């Protein structure tokens, strides 16, 4: 690595427990990113170290040559088969209206939402949103904390509501509801104002928050434990690549999908409640790591 980029300064840090090595660069060519190497136990029970993150940082993956010759349909199918195994491990998908903090969530992870009425050609649910949290080492956000933001409030002064300014997922869904129901440009502008409701629109926004909570609460989702920040970002963007119609995703939304009314064209065009990474191309070797993470959740 140092030989390849002699102009860069690298830092290597290992946790006191010895299970994670973090590699970062002060500066370097585009695509050179921080990587974390986490100790792992592969499915066969042997002891090894997962150096996939380091391979990603250098762009040298063992599966690079093979992945580029696999048809998109085969790659996507392999991704969904892995999600199916994850669903079996988790004893099925969950819905936010039944989720609680005490449900035993991993501290960090990536989540995959489906949506009633949105299915693949084979009749199985298609992924409509991929998300994560805490992409910097300084962040204290947790997986449950992010899911709770998307869910909204169960109790308190505004039960059934939420805060779309703390959840971009809620923001997108609410904007689509306003546009679908033709509630007016002024309400949409207020909803999209990151500083808070504009004068006279607080009550209308509160009603939209409740509708958003109801819509998101019924969406089944899975979650995958991914301990390190670099790994979460990697899994998120490549999963989006394999499910976005603007990238390698082959499954299109239904004619009645709410996302067709989204304020952002990336959403209606990709078939996902995502804006970032919807044109990303899946990186070589991703499925090997993804399957390994899924199998490690067992």
Wavefront OBJ file of the C-alpha trace (Angstrom):
o trace
v 0.000 0.000 0.000
v 2.740 2.452 0.960
v 4.697 1.525 -2.173
v 1.661 2.149 -4.367
v 0.972 5.616 -2.917
v 4.344 7.029 -1.742
v 2.881 10.559 -1.525
v 0.332 9.506 1.124
v 0.722 9.313 4.881
v -0.890 6.237 6.437
v -1.915 5.667 10.039
v -2.442 2.225 11.535
v -4.409 1.902 14.785
v -5.417 -1.271 16.590
v -7.931 -1.532 19.414
v -6.736 -2.607 22.862
v -8.664 -5.856 22.466
v -6.713 -6.551 19.295
v -9.774 -7.341 17.191
v -9.863 -4.298 14.883
v -7.161 -2.626 12.820
v -8.004 0.763 11.274
v -6.034 2.108 8.311
v -6.449 5.741 7.273
v -4.683 8.084 4.857
v -4.192 11.853 5.235
v -4.397 12.332 1.499
v -4.208 10.237 -1.587
v -5.840 9.410 -4.900
v -9.654 9.289 -5.249
v -11.145 6.059 -3.930
v -8.573 5.611 -1.163
v -10.651 5.382 1.986
v -10.280 4.457 5.619
v -10.672 0.744 6.178
v -11.210 -1.351 9.280
v -10.038 -4.940 9.532
v -12.150 -6.833 12.005
v -11.309 -10.231 13.423
v -13.981 -12.718 12.388
v -14.997 -16.354 12.658
v -15.811 -17.805 9.224
v -18.661 -20.285 8.759
v -16.290 -23.261 8.592
v -15.131 -22.574 12.159
v -11.507 -21.868 11.310
v -9.815 -18.811 12.769
v -8.861 -16.163 10.270
v -8.794 -12.411 9.775
v -11.114 -10.719 7.322
v -8.888 -8.526 5.180
v -11.658 -7.660 2.747
v -11.751 -4.050 3.954
v -8.060 -3.625 3.185
v -8.607 -5.053 -0.278
v -11.352 -2.506 -0.822
v -9.072 0.327 0.200
v -6.448 -0.704 -2.339
v -8.855 -1.783 -5.055
v -7.300 -5.256 -5.153
v -9.908 -7.933 -4.439
v -9.568 -11.645 -5.010
v -12.945 -11.779 -6.759
v -12.376 -8.752 -8.951
v -11.867 -10.570 -12.236
v -14.750 -13.014 -11.745
v -17.336 -10.473 -10.534
v -16.982 -8.355 -13.657
v -18.125 -11.256 -15.837
v -21.178 -12.263 -13.787
v -24.478 -11.021 -15.300
v -26.351 -8.433 -13.247
v -29.288 -10.813 -12.853
v -27.069 -13.449 -11.239
v -25.461 -10.913 -8.909
v -28.826 -9.527 -7.830
v -30.225 -13.020 -7.263
v -27.234 -13.941 -5.111
v -27.793 -10.790 -3.050
v -31.463 -11.622 -2.448
v -30.634 -15.236 -1.597
v -28.285 -13.927 1.094
v -31.077 -11.671 2.391
v -33.304 -14.745 2.522
v -30.776 -16.515 4.735
v -30.592 -13.408 6.912
v -34.385 -13.468 7.285
v -34.209 -17.083 8.447
v -31.534 -16.210 10.995
v -33.637 -13.328 12.334
v -36.779 -15.507 12.374
v -38.431 -13.275 9.831
v -38.587 -9.571 9.118
v -39.733 -6.998 11.665
v -42.017 -3.959 11.453
v -41.335 -0.744 13.312
v -44.772 -0.557 14.927
v -43.863 -3.700 16.897
v -40.172 -2.894 17.512
v -38.857 -1.881 20.927
v -35.474 -0.904 22.339
v -35.324 -4.120 24.362
v -35.455 -6.369 21.290
v -31.732 -7.122 21.304
v -30.485 -4.994 18.404
v -26.783 -5.046 17.517
v -25.159 -1.729 18.345
v -24.250 -1.052 14.710
v -25.613 -2.323 11.418
v -27.268 -1.827 8.039
v -31.027 -2.143 7.500
v -33.119 -3.177 4.485
v -36.754 -2.068 4.160
v -39.359 -3.619 1.892
v -42.862 -2.223 1.335
v -46.320 -3.775 1.066
v -47.266 -4.209 -2.587
v -43.683 -3.916 -3.834
v -42.506 -7.279 -5.127
v -39.939 -8.725 -7.471
v -40.745 -10.656 -10.628
v -40.739 -13.899 -8.613
v -43.305 -12.517 -6.158
v -40.886 -11.993 -3.270
v -40.511 -8.619 -1.567
v -38.115 -6.178 -3.184
v -35.887 -3.869 -1.151
v -37.073 -0.249 -1.286
v -34.606 1.389 1.096
v -31.135 0.623 2.406
v -29.701 2.650 5.262
v -27.156 2.758 8.025
v -25.784 5.120 10.675
v -22.587 6.272 12.405
v -20.337 6.454 9.349
v -17.673 8.320 11.324
v -15.792 6.853 14.252
v -16.786 9.848 16.408
v -20.524 9.239 15.993
v -22.407 7.796 18.963
v -25.479 6.840 16.901
v -26.781 3.291 17.178
v -28.834 1.073 14.902
v -31.872 1.199 17.190
v -31.537 4.968 17.549
v -31.740 5.376 13.784
v -34.663 2.974 13.443
v -36.482 4.809 16.238
v -36.059 8.099 14.353
v -37.667 6.513 11.298
v -40.474 5.001 13.382
v -41.511 8.229 15.078
v -43.105 8.740 18.480
v -45.194 6.081 20.206
v -45.923 8.150 23.317
v -45.206 11.669 24.568
v -46.899 14.920 23.619
v -47.312 13.920 19.954
v -47.956 10.149 19.870
v -47.994 8.728 16.392
v -45.992 11.656 15.040
v -42.291 12.040 14.429
v -39.503 14.349 13.335
v -38.750 14.199 9.632
v -35.943 16.723 10.092
v -34.040 14.033 11.984
v -34.883 11.267 9.483
v -34.276 11.680 5.775
v -36.410 8.559 5.206
v -39.404 10.285 6.807
v -38.576 13.437 4.855
v -38.787 11.615 1.524
v -41.980 9.723 2.370
v -43.703 12.852 3.646
v -42.790 14.877 0.556
v -44.239 12.125 -1.641
v -47.472 12.108 0.373
v -47.829 15.890 0.019
v -47.274 15.711 -3.735
v -49.555 12.687 -4.228
v -52.412 14.281 -2.308
v -51.822 17.676 -3.952
v -51.615 19.505 -0.637
v -49.864 22.503 -2.137
v -46.415 23.831 -2.852
v -46.352 25.998 0.267
v -46.782 22.991 2.564
v -44.111 21.092 0.631
v -41.710 24.025 0.950
v -42.365 24.135 4.681
v -41.862 20.369 4.991
v -38.556 20.563 3.135
v -37.317 23.543 5.199
v -34.629 22.070 7.434
v -34.982 24.871 10.012
v -38.513 23.973 11.092
v -42.139 24.542 10.052
v -42.840 27.833 8.372
v -45.416 30.133 10.040
v -48.901 28.642 9.871
v -47.835 25.137 8.805
v -46.972 23.405 12.097
v -50.383 21.741 12.468
v -50.392 20.495 8.862
v -46.882 19.130 9.245
v -47.930 17.299 12.423
v -50.701 15.580 10.461
v -48.240 14.543 7.731
v -45.865 13.190 10.404
v -48.623 10.872 11.640
v -49.338 9.647 8.117
v -45.618 9.043 7.551
v -45.375 7.063 10.796
v -48.274 4.876 9.741
v -46.768 4.252 6.298
v -43.263 3.392 7.515
v -44.465 1.378 10.524
v -46.005 -1.295 8.290
v -42.900 -1.785 6.119
v -41.065 -5.071 6.850
v -37.319 -4.766 7.351
v -34.212 -6.810 8.054
v -30.995 -5.711 9.704
v -27.410 -6.913 9.452
v -24.827 -6.394 12.179
v -21.774 -4.565 10.772
v -19.474 -3.397 13.592
v -17.118 -0.998 11.782
v -18.000 2.304 10.128
v -16.116 1.617 6.892
v -17.873 -1.716 6.523
v -21.306 -0.158 7.057
v -20.722 2.419 4.356
v -19.452 -0.264 2.013
v -22.422 -2.572 2.566
v -24.886 0.315 2.231
v -23.650 1.720 -1.079
v -23.185 -1.668 -2.736
v -26.575 -2.935 -1.571
v -28.113 0.203 -3.059
v -26.252 -0.481 -6.305
v -27.805 -3.952 -6.539
v -31.357 -2.730 -5.865
v -31.433 0.612 -7.714
v -33.015 0.714 -11.169
v -30.452 3.405 -12.034
v -27.623 0.952 -11.363
v -27.795 -2.858 -11.390
v -31.233 -3.391 -9.879
v -33.564 -5.284 -12.201
v -36.761 -4.980 -10.169
v -39.017 -2.050 -10.984
v -41.589 -0.464 -8.654
v -45.302 -1.052 -9.061
v -47.450 1.567 -10.788
v -49.003 2.518 -7.448
v -45.735 2.915 -5.535
v -45.764 6.074 -3.433
v -42.193 6.848 -4.479
v -43.388 7.847 -7.951
v -44.583 11.073 -6.294
v -41.256 11.771 -4.574
v -39.801 15.256 -4.640
v -36.407 13.871 -5.656
v -36.179 12.324 -9.155
v -33.514 9.901 -7.910
v -36.191 8.161 -5.848
v -38.807 7.747 -8.567
v -36.157 6.679 -11.093
v -34.297 4.234 -8.836
v -37.296 2.592 -7.172
v -35.683 3.232 -3.790
v -36.271 5.671 -0.955
v -32.605 6.589 -1.388
v -30.850 9.450 -3.112
v -27.182 8.681 -2.434
v -25.390 5.872 -4.326
v -28.353 5.094 -6.638
v -26.024 5.216 -9.663
v -23.189 3.389 -7.932
v -21.826 0.230 -9.577
v -21.353 -2.745 -7.295
v -17.712 -3.092 -6.312
v -15.870 -6.355 -7.038
v -15.863 -8.756 -4.115
v -18.863 -7.220 -2.357
v -21.020 -10.329 -2.403
v -18.264 -12.409 -0.815
v -18.126 -10.022 2.136
v -21.903 -9.624 2.307
v -22.472 -13.371 2.440
v -19.778 -13.707 5.068
v -21.459 -11.052 7.245
v -24.840 -12.743 6.808
v -23.443 -16.156 7.748
v -21.633 -14.636 10.744
v -25.014 -13.416 12.059
v -26.102 -17.017 12.602
l 1 2 3 4 5 6 7 8 9 10 11 12 13 14 15 16 17 18 19 20 21 22 23 24 25 26 27 28 29 30 31 32 33 34 35 36 37 38 39 40 41 42 43 44 45 46 47 48 49 50 51 52 53 54 55 56 57 58 59 60 61 62 63 64 65 66 67 68 69 70 71 72 73 74 75 76 77 78 79 80 81 82 83 84 85 86 87 88 89 90 91 92 93 94 95 96 97 98 99 100 101 102 103 104 105 106 107 108 109 110 111 112 113 114 115 116 117 118 119 120 121 122 123 124 125 126 127 128 129 130 131 132 133 134 135 136 137 138 139 140 141 142 143 144 145 146 147 148 149 150 151 152 153 154 155 156 157 158 159 160 161 162 163 164 165 166 167 168 169 170 171 172 173 174 175 176 177 178 179 180 181 182 183 184 185 186 187 188 189 190 191 192 193 194 195 196 197 198 199 200 201 202 203 204 205 206 207 208 209 210 211 212 213 214 215 216 217 218 219 220 221 222 223 224 225 226 227 228 229 230 231 232 233 234 235 236 237 238 239 240 241 242 243 244 245 246 247 248 249 250 251 252 253 254 255 256 257 258 259 260 261 262 263 264 265 266 267 268 269 270 271 272 273 274 275 276 277 278 279 280 281 282 283 284 285 286 287 288 289 290 291 292 293 294 295 296 297 298
